[in-house]
């Protein structure tokens, strides 16, 4: 009797389990059927609309590169190079005192050039033309230029002044640009604007042509523009003497992106 009751209980439990499983499968099947979208026959979408869009973003640069140099003259090449090295050491120390790390100060130019004196002829040949000119070396000019990366745009003027006060006599230009991080962020914003413009164009064309529903088929990035760094100051020599603090204005730079979109529709 006990065995019979156990069998009945086991049988009823199994039946209940199978019934529950059947309900779960039914629910899953029903949900899947609801979520499954009917396949779209894209082969009938033979008409095409091709558009492009360009997005622009204007931003202030967040870094700069300053080219600062020292030029020295002496009667011998050894003295010219030695004087130049000593002067540039002082310039670099003054720049580093502004919080610029050594890794952001890079030597860009080192040169040594002889200075010539031209001696004019005192006679002429049979045709009356002057005889050959002669020259002699009367000294040497040494030049050393460093490129300083300034990652805090507000310090550009102070770095220029520090270099000058430290002994620099050449300012060869200031270049403003965007850091890699800012370039990437701003370019994404430009891409979003480009896509939005292209989509708007497609909608206007489709509406004007009365082609009905359109579907996006392809999208590609067809052009990009990162701002080209530019010089804010003409390269020039700096005369000795007190000068006012150097004003620097970075302005804005344009970042743009261009995309191409292709839509398809069913010809009427």
Backbone as CSV, one residue per row, in Angstrom:
resi,resn,N_x,N_y,N_z,CA_x,CA_y,CA_z,C_x,C_y,C_z
1,UNK,0.832,-1.210,0.000,0.000,0.000,0.000,0.860,1.251,0.000
2,UNK,1.907,1.214,0.823,2.823,2.353,0.904,3.513,2.543,-0.430
3,UNK,3.971,1.453,-1.053,4.656,1.541,-2.332,3.736,2.109,-3.397
4,UNK,2.450,1.728,-3.334,1.484,2.233,-4.319,1.312,3.726,-4.185
5,UNK,1.232,4.227,-2.915,1.049,5.662,-2.692,2.293,6.425,-3.140
6,UNK,3.482,5.879,-2.854,4.712,6.534,-3.300,4.762,6.632,-4.817
7,UNK,4.322,5.586,-5.494,4.326,5.601,-6.953,3.399,6.669,-7.489
8,UNK,2.202,6.762,-6.818,1.239,7.766,-7.267,1.782,9.173,-7.071
9,UNK,2.397,9.393,-5.867,2.964,10.730,-5.615,4.061,11.056,-6.619
10,UNK,4.935,10.092,-6.908,6.019,10.320,-7.869,5.477,10.588,-9.257
11,UNK,4.448,9.832,-9.611,3.872,10.017,-10.939,3.247,11.395,-11.069
12,UNK,2.513,11.809,-10.000,1.875,13.128,-10.031,2.916,14.236,-10.077
13,UNK,4.035,14.063,-9.342,5.100,15.080,-9.348,5.700,15.225,-10.741
14,UNK,5.946,14.091,-11.397,6.518,14.132,-12.737,5.551,14.778,-13.718
15,UNK,4.275,14.458,-13.569,3.289,15.067,-14.468,3.250,16.572,-14.278
16,UNK,3.324,16.997,-12.981,3.318,18.439,-12.708,4.538,19.115,-13.285
17,UNK,5.698,18.461,-13.186,6.939,19.043,-13.703,6.869,19.190,-15.210
18,UNK,6.355,18.127,-15.880,6.235,18.213,-17.342,5.259,19.306,-17.748
19,UNK,4.187,19.460,-16.978,3.202,20.494,-17.302,3.806,21.876,-17.153
20,UNK,4.598,22.068,-16.067,5.250,23.368,-15.860,6.238,23.660,-16.977
21,UNK,7.009,22.627,-17.366,7.972,22.801,-18.448,7.262,23.169,-19.748
22,UNK,6.119,22.550,-19.976,5.368,22.844,-21.199,4.890,24.288,-21.206
23,UNK,4.456,24.772,-20.030,4.000,26.166,-19.937,5.146,27.121,-20.216
24,UNK,6.337,26.824,-19.632,7.510,27.688,-19.838,7.886,27.737,-21.309
25,UNK,7.909,26.565,-21.947,8.254,26.517,-23.372,7.232,27.270,-24.203
26,UNK,5.975,27.198,-23.787,4.928,27.906,-24.516,5.122,29.413,-24.407
27,UNK,5.493,29.857,-23.184,5.720,31.294,-22.976,6.905,31.770,-23.793
28,UNK,8.007,30.983,-23.749,9.207,31.353,-24.502,8.907,31.407,-25.988
29,UNK,8.172,30.403,-26.457,7.837,30.378,-27.875,6.981,31.559,-28.270
30,UNK,6.041,31.911,-27.387,5.171,33.045,-27.675,5.953,34.344,-27.707
31,UNK,6.888,34.504,-26.727,7.703,35.722,-26.675,8.595,35.832,-27.895
32,UNK,9.202,34.711,-28.288,10.080,34.719,-29.456,9.304,35.102,-30.705
33,UNK,8.079,34.597,-30.784,7.268,34.912,-31.957,6.943,36.395,-32.010
34,UNK,6.701,36.977,-30.788,6.390,38.400,-30.741,7.599,39.249,-31.099
35,UNK,8.805,38.818,-30.655,10.022,39.603,-30.871,10.586,39.445,-32.276
36,UNK,10.219,38.403,-32.956,10.755,38.167,-34.293,10.063,39.078,-35.297
37,UNK,10.856,39.910,-35.960,10.312,40.817,-36.959,10.295,40.122,-38.317
38,UNK,9.289,40.398,-39.084,9.253,39.783,-40.419,10.427,40.260,-41.255
39,UNK,11.011,39.382,-42.018,12.164,39.722,-42.847,11.766,40.733,-43.914
40,UNK,12.646,41.702,-44.115,12.400,42.730,-45.123,13.049,42.303,-46.430
41,UNK,12.287,42.332,-47.478,12.816,41.981,-48.797,13.518,43.199,-49.374
42,UNK,14.820,43.294,-49.122,15.573,44.468,-49.553,15.781,44.507,-51.060
43,UNK,15.527,43.399,-51.736,15.770,43.378,-53.181,14.832,44.309,-53.938
44,UNK,13.710,44.669,-53.311,12.769,45.558,-54.003,13.131,47.026,-53.794
45,UNK,14.088,47.277,-52.894,14.548,48.653,-52.667,15.671,48.952,-53.659
46,UNK,15.289,49.285,-54.866,16.295,49.472,-55.918,16.649,50.932,-56.171
47,UNK,15.834,51.835,-55.684,16.163,53.254,-55.838,17.179,53.683,-54.790
48,UNK,18.024,54.625,-55.124,19.061,55.071,-54.178,19.072,56.594,-54.055
49,UNK,19.418,57.036,-52.871,19.653,58.452,-52.585,21.005,58.543,-51.890
50,UNK,21.927,59.251,-52.472,23.265,59.405,-51.886,23.439,60.842,-51.405
51,UNK,23.856,60.979,-50.170,24.039,62.312,-49.588,25.344,62.343,-48.800
52,UNK,25.795,63.545,-48.526,26.967,63.715,-47.666,26.675,64.831,-46.682
53,UNK,27.382,64.809,-45.590,27.212,65.845,-44.576,28.548,66.176,-43.947
54,UNK,28.719,67.426,-43.587,29.951,67.875,-42.944,29.606,68.583,-41.640
55,UNK,30.295,68.197,-40.603,30.091,68.830,-39.303,31.308,69.627,-38.895
56,UNK,31.075,70.789,-38.309,32.161,71.670,-37.879,32.049,71.935,-36.381
57,UNK,33.194,71.935,-35.731,33.266,72.303,-34.318,34.427,73.274,-34.160
58,UNK,34.190,74.353,-33.441,35.231,75.360,-33.212,35.632,75.331,-31.741
59,UNK,36.922,75.162,-31.511,37.415,75.038,-30.137,38.709,75.823,-29.964
60,UNK,38.990,76.153,-28.722,40.258,76.802,-28.411,41.348,75.743,-28.252
61,UNK,42.544,75.982,-28.753,43.657,75.045,-28.563,43.943,74.870,-27.075
62,UNK,44.459,73.711,-26.710,44.787,73.479,-25.306,46.279,73.252,-25.085
63,UNK,47.095,73.441,-26.116,48.540,73.337,-25.938,49.245,74.173,-27.004
64,UNK,50.530,74.404,-26.792,51.299,75.220,-27.743,52.734,74.733,-27.780
65,UNK,53.400,75.053,-28.876,54.832,74.787,-29.007,55.519,76.115,-29.300
66,UNK,56.517,76.428,-28.487,57.251,77.688,-28.610,58.684,77.376,-29.015
67,UNK,59.160,78.042,-30.051,60.538,77.842,-30.497,61.379,79.042,-30.071
68,UNK,62.331,78.767,-29.201,63.168,79.808,-28.600,64.628,79.484,-28.887
69,UNK,65.403,80.486,-29.265,66.792,80.233,-29.624,67.771,81.247,-29.077
70,UNK,69.036,80.864,-29.159,70.149,81.726,-28.757,71.158,81.750,-29.895
71,UNK,71.569,82.933,-30.292,72.612,83.108,-31.301,73.770,83.877,-30.684
72,UNK,74.972,83.331,-30.835,76.168,83.987,-30.298,77.226,84.087,-31.388
73,UNK,78.074,85.080,-31.254,79.165,85.284,-32.210,80.487,85.394,-31.463
74,UNK,81.542,84.861,-32.091,82.884,84.927,-31.505,83.908,84.796,-32.622
75,UNK,85.155,85.098,-32.291,86.211,85.053,-33.312,86.638,83.629,-33.641
76,UNK,86.405,82.696,-32.706,86.750,81.292,-32.966,85.501,80.429,-32.840
77,UNK,85.526,79.300,-33.519,84.372,78.399,-33.467,84.186,77.821,-32.068
78,UNK,85.297,77.520,-31.394,85.216,76.956,-30.044,84.558,77.928,-29.088
79,UNK,84.944,79.173,-29.168,84.364,80.171,-28.278,82.888,80.404,-28.602
80,UNK,82.559,80.428,-29.886,81.164,80.649,-30.277,80.261,79.531,-29.754
81,UNK,80.705,78.281,-29.900,79.907,77.150,-29.421,79.844,77.114,-27.905
82,UNK,80.960,77.416,-27.248,80.980,77.416,-25.789,80.080,78.482,-25.208
83,UNK,80.165,79.695,-25.758,79.303,80.778,-25.282,77.833,80.440,-25.515
84,UNK,77.558,79.816,-26.643,76.181,79.468,-26.972,75.626,78.417,-26.016
85,UNK,76.455,77.408,-25.717,76.012,76.350,-24.804,75.709,76.910,-23.423
86,UNK,76.574,77.789,-22.937,76.351,78.391,-21.622,75.076,79.231,-21.608
87,UNK,74.869,79.988,-22.679,73.675,80.833,-22.751,72.404,79.992,-22.813
88,UNK,72.435,78.901,-23.603,71.246,78.064,-23.726,70.939,77.328,-22.428
89,UNK,71.956,76.938,-21.676,71.723,76.314,-20.372,70.918,77.240,-19.468
90,UNK,71.245,78.528,-19.495,70.524,79.504,-18.669,69.082,79.670,-19.155
91,UNK,68.911,79.663,-20.464,67.561,79.786,-21.020,66.697,78.600,-20.605
92,UNK,67.243,77.393,-20.729,66.486,76.190,-20.368,66.150,76.186,-18.883
93,UNK,67.082,76.596,-18.042,66.821,76.658,-16.600,65.682,77.626,-16.305
94,UNK,65.674,78.760,-16.999,64.613,79.749,-16.786,63.259,79.207,-17.233
95,UNK,63.253,78.460,-18.325,61.997,77.882,-18.819,61.497,76.797,-17.873
96,UNK,62.394,75.964,-17.388,61.997,74.898,-16.471,61.463,75.463,-15.164
97,UNK,61.922,76.643,-14.791,61.427,77.290,-13.570,59.942,77.650,-13.693
98,UNK,59.416,77.644,-14.915,57.995,77.910,-15.132,57.148,76.642,-15.023
99,UNK,57.771,75.550,-14.591,57.040,74.301,-14.430,57.042,73.421,-15.662
100,UNK,57.894,73.731,-16.623,57.984,72.918,-17.843,58.968,71.776,-17.602
101,UNK,58.553,70.512,-17.736,59.475,69.392,-17.511,60.514,69.289,-18.621
102,UNK,61.639,68.668,-18.295,62.718,68.516,-19.278,62.255,67.749,-20.510
103,UNK,61.311,66.818,-20.331,60.828,66.017,-21.459,60.063,66.845,-22.484
104,UNK,59.629,68.043,-22.095,58.892,68.914,-23.007,59.776,70.005,-23.605
105,UNK,61.084,69.877,-23.442,62.033,70.816,-24.046,62.932,70.011,-24.976
106,UNK,62.824,70.267,-26.258,63.526,69.465,-27.258,64.389,70.351,-28.153
107,UNK,65.653,69.972,-28.289,66.542,70.705,-29.194,66.096,70.474,-30.633
108,UNK,65.876,71.552,-31.363,65.410,71.434,-32.744,66.444,71.886,-33.767
109,UNK,67.358,72.786,-33.363,68.372,73.268,-34.302,69.665,73.565,-33.565
110,UNK,70.775,73.088,-34.108,72.112,73.471,-33.646,72.935,73.740,-34.901
111,UNK,73.515,74.929,-34.992,74.291,75.247,-36.190,75.484,76.129,-35.845
112,UNK,76.505,76.027,-36.689,77.702,76.865,-36.572,78.077,77.311,-37.978
113,UNK,78.115,78.612,-38.186,78.400,79.150,-39.507,79.555,80.149,-39.434
114,UNK,80.489,80.075,-40.379,81.566,81.073,-40.409,81.050,82.419,-40.911
115,UNK,81.692,83.478,-40.439,81.394,84.828,-40.930,82.526,85.245,-41.866
116,UNK,82.160,85.693,-43.043,83.163,86.042,-44.050,83.261,87.556,-44.228
117,UNK,84.462,87.979,-44.534,84.690,89.368,-44.932,85.149,89.341,-46.381
118,UNK,84.469,90.093,-47.211,84.805,90.119,-48.634,85.813,91.237,-48.903
119,UNK,86.894,90.894,-49.568,87.932,91.866,-49.914,87.802,92.209,-51.394
120,UNK,87.550,93.457,-51.667,87.329,93.890,-53.044,88.670,94.048,-53.775
121,UNK,88.691,93.758,-55.060,89.944,93.854,-55.833,90.375,95.315,-56.019
122,UNK,91.643,95.479,-56.159,92.184,96.841,-56.347,92.532,97.120,-57.794
123,UNK,92.436,96.084,-58.650,92.800,96.268,-60.059,91.805,95.627,-60.986
124,UNK,92.073,95.751,-62.265,91.201,95.170,-63.277,92.045,94.419,-64.299
125,UNK,91.344,93.554,-65.065,92.056,92.835,-66.112,92.073,93.688,-67.391
126,UNK,92.532,93.104,-68.494,92.679,93.855,-69.738,91.346,94.383,-70.271
127,UNK,90.268,93.649,-69.942,88.958,94.082,-70.429,88.329,95.144,-69.531
128,UNK,88.981,95.421,-68.424,88.435,96.409,-67.501,87.596,95.819,-66.391
129,UNK,87.407,94.493,-66.422,86.622,93.839,-65.373,87.469,93.673,-64.122
130,UNK,86.838,93.751,-62.942,87.617,93.587,-61.711,88.187,92.178,-61.613
131,UNK,89.333,92.081,-61.030,89.935,90.761,-60.819,89.166,90.020,-59.741
132,UNK,89.487,88.733,-59.527,88.721,87.873,-58.629,88.665,88.440,-57.218
133,UNK,87.478,88.273,-56.604,87.320,88.679,-55.216,87.954,87.622,-54.311
134,UNK,88.314,88.032,-53.129,88.825,87.090,-52.134,88.055,87.294,-50.836
135,UNK,87.968,86.241,-50.041,87.264,86.311,-48.755,88.139,85.731,-47.665
136,UNK,87.805,86.115,-46.448,88.491,85.522,-45.299,87.506,85.400,-44.151
137,UNK,87.724,84.392,-43.303,86.852,84.164,-42.155,87.255,85.118,-41.039
138,UNK,86.258,85.850,-40.534,86.545,86.811,-39.462,85.866,86.427,-38.150
139,UNK,85.092,85.347,-38.151,84.422,84.927,-36.927,83.437,83.803,-37.201
140,UNK,82.686,83.439,-36.157,81.723,82.341,-36.266,80.425,82.723,-35.552
141,UNK,79.330,82.204,-36.090,78.007,82.408,-35.491,77.432,81.051,-35.109
142,UNK,77.103,80.890,-33.837,76.518,79.640,-33.339,75.057,79.881,-32.969
143,UNK,74.212,78.932,-33.313,72.777,79.048,-33.020,72.268,77.746,-32.421
144,UNK,71.446,77.866,-31.403,70.817,76.711,-30.767,69.354,77.068,-30.523
145,UNK,68.465,76.231,-31.022,67.031,76.484,-30.869,66.366,75.288,-30.205
146,UNK,65.475,75.561,-29.261,64.716,74.501,-28.609,63.226,74.716,-28.875
147,UNK,62.502,73.600,-28.934,61.045,73.654,-29.052,60.457,73.256,-27.708
148,UNK,59.681,74.153,-27.137,59.106,73.940,-25.807,57.621,73.629,-25.959
149,UNK,57.203,72.473,-25.454,55.787,72.116,-25.463,55.142,72.647,-24.192
150,UNK,54.173,73.519,-24.361,53.478,74.130,-23.218,52.076,73.530,-23.162
151,UNK,51.807,72.732,-22.143,50.529,72.027,-22.047,49.480,72.823,-21.283
152,UNK,49.886,73.904,-20.665,48.953,74.838,-20.033,48.977,76.107,-20.873
153,UNK,47.935,76.311,-21.659,47.929,77.400,-22.631,48.102,78.764,-21.982
154,UNK,47.729,78.877,-20.716,47.831,80.172,-20.036,49.269,80.542,-19.708
155,UNK,50.202,79.599,-19.856,51.603,79.853,-19.512,52.469,80.224,-20.714
156,UNK,51.884,80.309,-21.896,52.689,80.551,-23.092,53.450,81.861,-22.995
157,UNK,52.763,82.929,-22.641,53.425,84.226,-22.523,54.525,84.218,-21.484
158,UNK,54.260,83.561,-20.349,55.255,83.498,-19.277,56.486,82.713,-19.708
159,UNK,56.296,81.662,-20.491,57.430,80.866,-20.978,58.282,81.691,-21.935
160,UNK,57.643,82.441,-22.808,58.396,83.307,-23.729,59.213,84.330,-22.948
161,UNK,58.576,84.965,-21.973,59.275,85.980,-21.181,60.421,85.371,-20.384
162,UNK,60.196,84.158,-19.844,61.249,83.502,-19.071,62.443,83.185,-19.961
163,UNK,62.171,82.709,-21.172,63.263,82.422,-22.096,64.039,83.669,-22.456
164,UNK,63.328,84.752,-22.711,63.991,86.013,-23.057,64.822,86.531,-21.885
165,UNK,64.220,86.547,-20.710,64.943,87.037,-19.532,66.113,86.131,-19.170
166,UNK,66.050,84.864,-19.600,67.144,83.937,-19.340,68.293,84.069,-20.323
167,UNK,68.094,84.875,-21.373,69.184,85.101,-22.320,68.875,84.782,-23.766
168,UNK,67.655,84.330,-24.079,67.309,84.030,-25.472,67.243,85.318,-26.285
169,UNK,67.702,85.259,-27.519,67.597,86.423,-28.398,66.918,86.081,-29.725
170,UNK,66.270,84.900,-29.769,65.511,84.500,-30.946,64.185,83.882,-30.503
171,UNK,63.081,84.402,-31.026,61.772,83.767,-30.875,61.328,83.404,-32.286
172,UNK,61.279,82.110,-32.573,61.054,81.672,-33.951,59.628,81.220,-34.222
173,UNK,58.742,81.433,-33.279,57.338,81.152,-33.551,56.638,80.458,-32.405
174,UNK,55.326,80.666,-32.340,54.461,79.985,-31.381,53.403,79.236,-32.178
175,UNK,53.265,77.967,-31.924,52.321,77.128,-32.654,51.261,76.611,-31.696
176,UNK,49.994,76.938,-31.971,48.896,76.443,-31.141,48.290,75.206,-31.790
177,UNK,47.862,74.256,-30.964,47.274,73.032,-31.493,46.435,72.353,-30.429
178,UNK,45.777,71.281,-30.834,44.961,70.501,-29.910,45.733,69.266,-29.467
179,UNK,45.570,68.917,-28.210,46.169,67.677,-27.726,45.446,66.498,-28.373
180,UNK,46.073,65.320,-28.336,45.457,64.132,-28.940,44.102,63.832,-28.309
181,UNK,44.025,63.985,-26.987,42.779,63.687,-26.289,41.661,64.628,-26.722
182,UNK,41.977,65.917,-26.785,40.947,66.884,-27.171,40.577,66.722,-28.638
183,UNK,41.560,66.423,-29.488,41.277,66.212,-30.910,40.279,65.076,-31.101
184,UNK,40.492,63.969,-30.378,39.611,62.810,-30.517,38.193,63.139,-30.062
185,UNK,38.084,63.847,-28.930,36.766,64.203,-28.403,36.020,65.138,-29.341
186,UNK,36.706,66.158,-29.807,36.068,67.150,-30.679,35.713,66.537,-32.033
187,UNK,36.552,65.642,-32.531,36.268,65.021,-33.822,34.996,64.174,-33.763
188,UNK,34.769,63.511,-32.647,33.533,62.737,-32.494,32.316,63.659,-32.557
189,UNK,32.433,64.838,-31.943,31.339,65.808,-32.002,31.089,66.252,-33.443
190,UNK,32.176,66.457,-34.184,32.037,66.850,-35.588,31.381,65.733,-36.401
191,UNK,31.725,64.481,-36.090,31.109,63.348,-36.787,29.602,63.301,-36.547
192,UNK,29.194,63.533,-35.301,27.766,63.522,-34.980,27.025,64.590,-35.785
193,UNK,27.614,65.770,-35.892,26.990,66.840,-36.670,26.941,66.484,-38.154
194,UNK,27.991,65.835,-38.633,28.034,65.453,-40.044,26.933,64.444,-40.372
195,UNK,26.760,63.445,-39.508,25.722,62.434,-39.734,24.338,63.075,-39.683
196,UNK,24.123,63.956,-38.703,22.824,64.621,-38.583,22.506,65.438,-39.834
197,UNK,23.503,66.134,-40.358,23.284,66.935,-41.569,22.952,66.049,-42.761
198,UNK,23.672,64.938,-42.906,23.421,64.031,-44.029,22.027,63.412,-43.936
199,UNK,21.613,63.026,-42.730,20.278,62.441,-42.553,19.189,63.450,-42.906
200,UNK,19.382,64.691,-42.490,18.399,65.733,-42.812,18.290,65.933,-44.324
201,UNK,19.433,65.929,-44.998,19.420,66.073,-46.456,18.615,64.946,-47.108
202,UNK,18.850,63.713,-46.642,18.162,62.562,-47.232,16.653,62.667,-47.033
203,UNK,16.231,63.108,-45.851,14.797,63.240,-45.574,14.162,64.305,-46.467
204,UNK,14.869,65.418,-46.639,14.347,66.492,-47.489,14.208,66.016,-48.931
205,UNK,15.236,65.322,-49.421,15.204,64.827,-50.803,14.078,63.815,-50.988
206,UNK,13.949,62.889,-50.024,12.914,61.858,-50.129,11.524,62.475,-50.093
207,UNK,11.341,63.474,-49.240,10.039,64.129,-49.141,9.714,64.914,-50.406
208,UNK,10.716,65.641,-50.909,10.489,66.440,-52.117,10.214,65.559,-53.328
209,UNK,10.872,64.412,-53.378,10.693,63.501,-54.518,9.529,62.545,-54.317
210,UNK,8.933,62.564,-53.105,7.787,61.712,-52.785,8.084,60.243,-53.072
211,UNK,9.203,59.768,-52.520,9.590,58.373,-52.765,9.155,57.442,-51.640
212,UNK,8.509,57.979,-50.627,8.044,57.129,-49.548,9.143,56.776,-48.557
213,UNK,9.030,55.577,-47.984,9.978,55.161,-46.947,11.378,54.948,-47.526
214,UNK,12.374,55.424,-46.796,13.762,55.184,-47.194,14.470,54.424,-46.081
215,UNK,15.448,53.628,-46.462,16.222,52.849,-45.497,17.709,53.090,-45.732
216,UNK,18.434,53.238,-44.625,19.877,53.459,-44.720,20.572,52.164,-45.139
217,UNK,21.358,52.248,-46.191,22.069,51.066,-46.687,23.541,51.096,-46.304
218,UNK,24.220,52.210,-46.582,25.652,52.299,-46.261,25.967,53.662,-45.663
219,UNK,27.006,53.689,-44.880,27.513,54.940,-44.325,29.031,54.831,-44.236
220,UNK,29.710,55.878,-44.631,31.171,55.846,-44.600,31.708,57.212,-44.217
221,UNK,32.865,57.189,-43.619,33.569,58.419,-43.262,34.413,58.800,-44.473
222,UNK,34.023,59.865,-45.134,34.680,60.190,-46.397,35.670,61.330,-46.298
223,UNK,35.825,61.914,-45.148,36.791,63.008,-45.027,36.903,63.474,-43.600
224,UNK,38.093,63.891,-43.228,38.299,64.416,-41.888,39.350,65.507,-41.947
225,UNK,39.226,66.432,-41.023,40.185,67.535,-40.994,40.535,67.843,-39.557
226,UNK,41.807,67.698,-39.254,42.308,68.135,-37.964,43.010,69.466,-38.175
227,UNK,42.878,70.372,-37.235,43.460,71.705,-37.438,44.963,71.660,-37.630
228,UNK,45.427,72.408,-38.606,46.859,72.537,-38.837,47.397,73.585,-37.884
229,UNK,48.445,73.231,-37.184,49.033,74.175,-36.247,49.532,75.399,-37.006
230,UNK,49.461,76.540,-36.381,49.872,77.758,-37.054,50.753,78.590,-36.140
231,UNK,51.566,79.443,-36.758,52.450,80.320,-36.008,51.708,81.579,-35.610
232,UNK,51.755,81.897,-34.335,51.110,83.107,-33.846,52.066,84.281,-33.839
233,UNK,53.359,84.022,-33.983,54.352,85.092,-33.969,55.337,84.867,-35.100
234,UNK,55.729,85.924,-35.735,56.779,85.820,-36.742,58.101,85.545,-36.046
235,UNK,58.918,84.667,-36.629,60.235,84.438,-36.068,61.046,85.719,-36.127
236,UNK,61.604,86.098,-35.002,62.326,87.361,-34.998,63.365,87.373,-33.896
237,UNK,64.343,88.217,-34.093,65.352,88.422,-33.064,64.792,89.356,-32.011
238,UNK,65.303,89.242,-30.796,64.853,90.090,-29.703,66.032,90.905,-29.202
239,UNK,65.882,92.196,-29.212,66.956,93.063,-28.749,67.000,93.077,-27.237
240,UNK,68.162,93.375,-26.717,68.320,93.431,-25.270,67.552,94.613,-24.714
241,UNK,67.143,94.499,-23.459,66.429,95.590,-22.818,65.126,95.090,-22.234
242,UNK,64.532,95.888,-21.376,63.294,95.501,-20.718,62.147,95.504,-21.722
243,UNK,61.270,94.521,-21.616,60.104,94.452,-22.492,58.869,94.197,-21.641
244,UNK,57.720,94.576,-22.177,56.466,94.331,-21.477,56.134,92.845,-21.556
245,UNK,55.300,92.330,-20.629,54.893,90.923,-20.695,54.293,90.600,-22.061
246,UNK,54.635,89.441,-22.567,54.199,89.062,-23.912,52.743,88.615,-23.920
247,UNK,51.860,89.339,-24.624,50.466,88.898,-24.726,50.338,87.811,-25.786
248,UNK,49.560,86.776,-25.493,49.379,85.674,-26.440,47.897,85.333,-26.503
249,UNK,47.351,85.272,-27.706,45.942,84.936,-27.896,45.830,83.743,-28.840
250,UNK,45.384,82.578,-28.350,45.346,81.371,-29.184,44.215,81.343,-30.204
251,UNK,43.150,82.122,-29.969,42.022,82.093,-30.899,41.311,80.746,-30.888
252,UNK,40.660,80.405,-31.986,39.953,79.134,-32.111,40.418,78.384,-33.354
253,UNK,40.253,77.083,-33.304,40.584,76.251,-34.450,39.357,75.449,-34.865
254,UNK,39.285,75.161,-36.137,38.145,74.433,-36.694,38.489,72.960,-36.886
255,UNK,37.607,72.105,-36.383,37.723,70.665,-36.609,36.493,70.243,-37.402
256,UNK,36.682,69.501,-38.465,35.545,69.098,-39.296,35.599,67.614,-39.619
257,UNK,34.437,67.071,-39.919,34.316,65.668,-40.321,33.266,65.579,-41.420
258,UNK,33.461,64.680,-42.365,32.525,64.495,-43.475,32.157,63.021,-43.603
259,UNK,30.879,62.754,-43.787,30.409,61.377,-43.961,29.556,61.293,-45.224
260,UNK,29.467,60.093,-45.778,28.619,59.834,-46.949,27.620,58.739,-46.589
261,UNK,26.348,58.979,-46.883,25.276,58.031,-46.587,24.554,57.660,-47.875
262,UNK,24.178,56.392,-47.967,23.379,55.932,-49.098,22.085,55.322,-48.571
263,UNK,20.965,55.835,-49.048,19.650,55.315,-48.681,19.040,54.611,-49.890
264,UNK,18.159,53.664,-49.606,17.446,52.967,-50.681,15.944,53.114,-50.464
265,UNK,15.194,53.001,-51.561,13.737,53.110,-51.487,13.121,52.266,-52.595
266,UNK,11.805,52.067,-52.480,11.081,51.291,-53.492,10.566,52.255,-54.552
267,UNK,11.042,52.138,-55.774,10.559,53.031,-56.834,9.054,52.887,-57.030
268,UNK,8.379,53.991,-57.236,6.921,53.973,-57.432,6.573,53.504,-58.847
